[in-house]
Amino acid sequence: MAGRGGVLVNNATGELTWSGFVPNQCQPNTSILRFTANFTWEEAREPLHADIDVNKTNGIGPGMPFAHELLAEDPSSYGIVGLVPCAIGGTKIDEWAKGTQLYNEMVRRAQANTYQPKLQQLFMDVRFDLMSPTLPIIQVAIVTGEGSFIDAIRKAQLGIDLPNVQTVDPKSFAVIQADKLHLTPESQVQLGTLMADTFIKLDAQPPPISKCKKSAATPASSAPAFHLALIVPLLTSLLLIILTNSSFRS
């Protein structure tokens, strides 16, 4: 529910207005975040649905008290609580049936919130298993697809914030007109050049400070280690690009 707590009729205008009163259980907290209509996270504050249920006057709802209660019960387990408001007041259940606009938008918002942490975890897992915590990673933002969540996935990709991870965006590149899906040969060349430029810039930067200890099996010679550090990022980056670009085309 979007929440109409504190919404009153203005006697002078006859319009609904929110009083602005925020109970203690609904006050902002740095450990409670809200997923906005623009697919970004921000510190949550009332009204939670202000930019979601835009045709109604929003007030206090149950979302903030819910999050506060979780943190009060066990802050170490819950850490940061992320609220994803989706409610639209005064709607019928039929308007939320699978395939409707409201249903699709709700799933799209949820999809964005599950995709980004999984993508970040994928990058961190690969770095951990390769014992290369600063491994340069280049991902290509998805621009076309057959699914209904392309915009949400793009925003999740572009919102990745990990050291030594760069995203290249071929959104303006030409696609094959027959399928409206795949890049043309010229665009593929353009994309490859952009990826190379991005990798060169990454490679020229000082590596982020790593807490990982050097393996005892590291060769004494510096030349093999240098070539290994250059080749592995290239191969791994290409693998990640393929996975990222094709994972949600269904």
N, C-alpha and C positions, 0 to 999 in steps of 0.2 A: 504494500500500500504506500502511496506517495506521501500521505500525511497532511492533514488539514488542521492540526492542533494550533490554536491561537488565531485561526482565521475568523474574522468577524465582519459583520456588515457595517460599512461606514454610513452612519445615519445621514451625513450631509450629501453623499453622492449616491448612496444605495449600492455601491460596489463592495465586493469582498476585498478585504485587506488583511495582511498578517500583522499582528500586534508587535512582533519583533522580540517578544519575551522568549528567552532560551533557558530552560531548567538546567540545574547543575549536571544532570545525567546526560545532557545533550551538548555540553560545552566542547569546543575543539580540543583535540589531543593529538600530539605529534605522532602517536602510534595508531591513529585512526585515519585512513585515507579514503578518498572518494574518487571513483572513476568517472570522469566528466563526459559530456556529450561529444567532446573533441578527442576522446580516446587518450586522455592523459590523466596521470595521477596527481592529486593535490590533497592538501590537508582538508579533511572533511569538516563541514560546518553546515548548520541549518540555513535554509531548507535544503535537504539532500537532493530533492528532485527539481530544483529551480530551473535547470537547463534541460530537463528531460520531459516533464509534464508541463510544457510551455503554455498550454492553453488554459491552465487552471492557476488559481492562487494557492501556492504551496505554503505549508507551515511546518509544525513539528510532527515527525513520524516516529516509528519504533526503531529505526535503523541505528541511530546514535546511542540510545539506551542499551540496545542489544550489544553493540561493540564495547561500550563501557563496562557492561556486566561481565563479558568474556575476559577482559583485561583485569578486572578486579578479582575474578575467580582464580586465574592462573596466568599472570603476565609473562612468565618465562616460557610457557608452552605456546601461547598465541602470538607473542612478539608484536608484529604489526598486523592490524585487521584492515582488510581492504573491502570497502562496500561498493557494490556495483548497482546503482539505482536503475530500475527498468520500468517501474509502475506508471501506468497512465490511469488517472481517476475516471470513474464513470463509464468504464468500458464493459462490454458483455464478454462472457466466456468464449463465445463464438469468435470474437475478434482476436483471441489468442490461440486459435487452432493452428496446428502445424501448417506452414505455408503462407500464413497471413503476414501482413507487414509488421505487426507488433511482435509476433512470434519470431520472425526472421531477425528483427532488430535485437531482440533479447539474446538470441543465440549468437548473433554477430558480436555483441559486446562480451558475452561469455567466452567466445572463441578467441578473441584478442587477448583475454586475460589468461587463457591456458596456453596459448601458442608461445608468447614471449618468454615466460619462465622455462618452458621446455627447450626452446631454442638456446637460451643462455646456458641451461644445464648441459645441453649437447656440446657446446663449445668448451665448457669447463671440464666435462668428462674426457673429451679427446685430449685436451692439454694435460690432464692428470695422467692418463694412460700412456701418453707419449713422453711423460716426464719433462714436458716443455711448457711451463706455466706462462711463458710470454710468447707462445707460438703466434705469429701473425695470421690473422684470419680475415679473408675477404669474402663477403657474401653479396650476392646479387639480389636486389629487391625485386620481388615478383611484380610484374606489370600486367600480365594477361592470365586468364585461366578459365576453366569451365565451372568452377565452384561459385558459390554466392558470397564468399567471405574474403574476396581479394583485398578490399580496402582495409579490412581489419588486420589481415596478415601483413600488409605493407606497413601499416602504422606500428605494428609490433616489431617488425624488422628494423625500421628506421629509428625505433626507440631503444634499441639495444645499447647499453652503456657499459661496455667492458673494455679494459685496456687492450690495445693492439688489435682491435676489431674494427674494420671499416666496411661500410656499405656503399656499393656503387649502384646507381639508379638509372636504368636504361628506359625510363618512362617515355622519353621523347624519341626513341629510336623507332624506325619503321619495322612493321611486321608483315608477314606474308598475307596478302589480301585474301587468299583462298580459304585460310582457316582462322584468320584474325587472332592467331595464338602465338606462333613461333616467329622469332626474329628473322629478317632477311639475311642472306649471306653478307651483305655490306654492313648490316647492323651487328652481326656477330663479330666481324673484324673490328668495328668501332668499339664494341664491348670489350673484346680482348685487349685492345690498346688501353682502354680506360682502366681495366684491371691491372695491367702491367704498371701503368703510371702510379696507381694507388699502392701497389706492392713496393715499388721502388721508394716511394715516400716513407712507407712504413719501415722499410729496411734501413733507411738512412737515419731514423730516429734512435736515440739511446734507448736500450731495452728498459722496460719498467723494472723496478726493484723486485726481486724474487726472494722468497724465504726458503725456497727449495735448496737442499744441499746437493752438491755435485756428487754424482755417483762414483763409487770406487772403481767402477769398470771403465771410466772415461779414459780414452787413449791419451798417452802422454803427448803425442804429436798434435799440434793445433790445426794443421791443414785438414785432416779428415773431419774433425769436429766442425770446422767452418763450412765445409761442403755439405755435411749432414744437416746443419742448421738452415742452410739455404734451400736444399732440395725438399726436405720434409714439409716445411711450410707451404711450398708450392703445391705439392701433391695433396696435402691435407686440405688446403684451401679449395682446390678444385673439387674434391670429394664433397666438402660441405656445401659448396655452391650448388652442385647437382641435387643433393638432398633437400636443400632449402627451396630450390626453385620448383621441385616436382612433388613435394610432400602433400600439397593440398590442391591437387588438380582433379578432384573427384567430388 
